[in-house]
Amino acid sequence: MKSHIRIGLILFLLFTLLTGVIYPLVVTAISQIAFPHRANGSVVERNGQPIGSELIGQQFDDPHYFWGRLSATEKVPYNAASSSGSNLGPTNDDLLKKLKERIETLRQAHPDQKGPIPVDLVTASASGLDPHISPAAAEYQVPRVAKARGLSEDSVRQLVASHMEMRTLRLLGEPRVNVLRLNLALDGVRP
């Protein structure tokens, strides 16, 4: 009986060391060597100061900037510590109220746009942190951003096109635009 307990304890310590120490250190070392930017959170910097992550959306509501998807996180928008969907169903009164408010905000900000509003501008992603919008959502906002910045719509469209991310491996996901990266590029454009 004692030999079984001793073998069990030895195996427990061995696997704890292997899976709890050695494996994480090896994976961390490989990721730091192979893709350090991503392994360290894909942090975006301006003037040497971190201002966000390529992986987490940020709140933009100034007319001079492109707006991202809604955040479903509680209390603070895009709070990565409380990532989750809203869990509100399509007939929930709170969700319908939020949708109507967002649609009204978008209609007021884009009075010349008479067509449908891209769905990703009025809904949150499953995590509530999505940093991307669809090309249609970016195109919808081009006239507002161009007018607010005193730029031509064509120059803003070119900027959007240059920040378009295509499908991963030409297979996974959909074309998308990272809102933070696009807005940072906008700050570098002068009329």
N, C-alpha and C positions, 0 to 999 in steps of 0.2 A: 504494500500500500504506500509506504513512504517513497519508494522508488518512482511510483506513478506521479505522486505529488511533486517530487523533485523534477522529473522530466517535464511535467506540465508547467512548473515555474520557469524552468530553463527556456522552454519554447515560448512562453509568454514574454519573457525578457528579450529573447532573440527577435521575435516578430515586432515587439514594441520598438526596439532599436532599428530594425530594418524598415518598417513602414512608418514609424513616427519620427525618425531622425535621418537615416541615410537616404531614403527615397525622396523626401521633400528637399533635402540639400542638393541632390543630383538634378532634380527637375528645376529647381531654382537656378542652379549653375548653367544648365543647358539653355534655359530661357534668357538669362542675362547675356549669354554669349550669342545666341542665335537671333534674338529680337529684343534688345534692351528697351527700346522706346515703348513697345507694347507691354513688356513685362513690368514696366514701372508705371503703368496706368495711362499711357498715351497722353501725357500732360502737354498742354499747349502753353507756350510762354510768349510774352511780349516784353521786350526790353529786359530780358533776363528774369522776369517775374512770372510765376505760374498764374494763369488766368482761367484755366478750365481743363477739361479733358475732351478728347475727340469722341469719347464713348458715352458721355453724359450730357444731356441737353442743358441749356441755360435759358432763363427767362429773358426774352426780348419783347418789348412792347412799344419802343420808340419807332415812329414812322420812318426814320432813317435806316432802319435795319430790317432784315428778313426775320419773320417770326417763325418759331418752330411749332412742333406739336404741343398740345396741352400736356401738362404734367398731372398725373393722378396721385402724386404723393401728398400726404397730409401736411397741413400747416405751411410748410415751406416748399415752393415749387422745385422740382428736380432734386429732391433730397435723396441722395443715394443710400442713406442709412435706412430709409423706409420705402424702398422700391416695392411697388405693387400696383396692380390694376385697381380700378375703383370698385369693381364687383357690382356695378350698377347695371341692371338689365335694360334692354331697349325700351321698356314701357315704364321705367322708373321715373317718377315726377321730378326728382332732383336732377337726374341726367338730362331729361328733356328741357328743364329750365336752363341748365348750363349750356346746352347746345344752342338754344334760342339766343342766349346772351352772347355767345361766341359768334354766332351767325350775324347778329345785329352789329357787333363790334367790327367784324370783317366788312360788312356792307357799308358801314359808315366810313371806314378807312379806305375803301375801294369803291367810291360811288360810280365810277365809270364801268365797273365790271358787272355785267348783267347775267352772265352765265352761271352755271353751278359752281359752288365753292368746292375745291378739292377736299375730299373727306378727311385727309390727314391734318387739315387745318382746324377741324372742329372736334377731333377725337384724340384720345390719348393712346399710346401704345400699351402693350400688356405690362411692361415694366413701369410705365409712367416716366421714363427717363430718356426716351429716344432722341438722339441728337440730330437725326436726319429728317428731311422732308422730301417728298417726291418732286420730280422735275415739274409736274403740273402745279404743285403748290408754290414752287419758286416762281414759275411763269406768272401765276396769278398775282403775285406781289410786285413784279417788276415795275409796273407803272407807278405805284405808290413810292417805292424806294427811289426810282429815278427822279421823280418830281421833288421829293423831299431833299434830295442831295444836289439837285440842279444838274443832273447828268442825263445823257440821252438814253432812251430805253434800249437801243441797240448795244451801247457800251455795257449796260448792266446785264443784258442777256448774254453777252460774250463772257462776262465775269462768271455768271452762273454756269455757262457751258464749260468753262475752264475748271470749275470746281465739282463737276459731275463725277460721281464714282459709279463705275459700271458694275455689273454682276461679278461676284467673286468667282474666279475660275471660269468666267463666261457662263455660269450655270446656276449659282446660288444667289438668292435674293433678287432684288429689283434695282434698277438705276436709282440713285439717290444723291442728295446734296447735303453735306455737313453744314449746318447753319452757323456754328461758331466759326469755322474756317472761312466761310463765305463772308460773314460780317467783318472779320478781321481784314480780309482782302479789300472789302469796301472802304474801310478806314484808310487804306493806303491810296485810294483813288481821289484825285482832286478834279473839280469841274473845270 
